[in-house]
């Protein structure tokens, strides 16, 4: 039997402000480079499947 998923907590006050500040923060150039590197590695792992088995 499946278990229930807990409700998402509601943030207020300083916690809510901290989450909003983090969401607005732009990624650094270092973060962008790391993302690009990971994206390239994962794209090499993807295998396209031909529809004509």
Order of alpha helices (4+ residues) and beta strands (2+ residues): alpha-alpha
